[in-house]
Amino acid sequence: MAGRGGVVEKVWDGYVPPECRRNPAILRLNGNSIWEVAQEPLHYDIDLNKTCGIGPTMVFANDILEKDPEFGIIGLVPCAAGGTSIDKWSQGSSLYNEMIKRARIAVYGGGTIRAILWYQGERDTLTWEEAKSYKSKLEKLCQDLRSDLNSPLLPIFQVALASGQGRFIEGVREAQLGINLPNVITVDALGLPLEPDGLHLSTPAQVQLGYKLAHAFVKTHYTFKTTQ
C-alpha cells in the first residue's frame, strides 16, 4: 500500500505515470499533518526508512474524479508501513493509534471519511499459524476501525494478495476472500505483474490496482447513497 512501483534494489526510477498526475482537487495529509496537493510518492514521509515509489492511490483518486467531476475535494490520508504483519496493526498498537489519530485530524473542521483502503498481509504468509489466524484478526481490525471512527458501516476496500514473503500465500488469500462483513469489499491483485523482487507490484500493476479500487469504490459509494 505504501507503493513500491518502480523501486528496484531500494532505488526508485522516478517515473510517474500520467494516471498518477497531480490534481489540485486531490490533497494529502503529510507527515506533519498538514494538507498539501498530493503527488507521488504518496508515502515518502510516512513509510520512513524505506524507498517509496508508485502506489495505487493517486490513480484511485484521479479515476474517481474522472468518473464524477462533481465529487469534490478528495483528501488522502496515507498511513501504510511496509513489511508489517497484521499484529502490528491491532487496536492499541503504535501503528493503529497513529492511523486513528491521522484519520481524526483529517476530518477536524469538516470532511467525511468515505473509505479505508487496506493492502497488507505479505508478511503474514511466513507461517501457517499467522495465515490461519489472519481472517479473525482482519475482521476484528475492521470492527475496531469502525468503532473508533464512529462509522459502523464505513466501507473498507481490502486487496487480496498478489504475492507474499512466505509459502502460505493461499492461506492468507483464503482468509481475505472469505471475509463476510457488510461493506468490506475485496479487490483481487492476483496476476498483476511484480517487480523483479517477486514481491512488490510494478508501476503498471499499481496503476491497474488503482483502477480496480476506484471501480469498486464508485460502485459501492453510489449504491450506498441510493439506499440511504
WOLIN-V696341 format. One line per field, one symbol per residue. phi: phi as a letter, one per 30 degrees, with the letter a starting at -180 (. if undefined). psi: psi as a letter, one per 40 degrees, with the letter a starting at -180 (. if undefined). A space follows every 10 residues. Layout:
phi = ???
psi = ???
//
This chain:
phi = .djbdicbhi bddidcdedc ddbdcccbdd dcicdbddad ddcdccddib dcbdbdddde dddedddbdc djdcccbdbd bdicddddcd ejdddddddd edddddcdik jbdcaccbba keddddbddd ddcddddddd eeddddddch bdcedbcccd ecaadbccdd dddedddcdb cdicccccce jddcdedibc ddeeddddde ddddeddded ddddddcd
psi = ddhehehhfe hheehhidee iiheehihha eefhhihiii hdededgiei hibhaedddd dddddddgee dahhhhghei hieiiddeei heiddddddd ddddddehei ihhdihhhhi eddeediddd ddeddddddd ddddddddef gdfhhhhihh ieaieaefdd ddddddeehg ihfhhhhheh eiiiideedi iidddddddd dddddddddd dddddee.
//
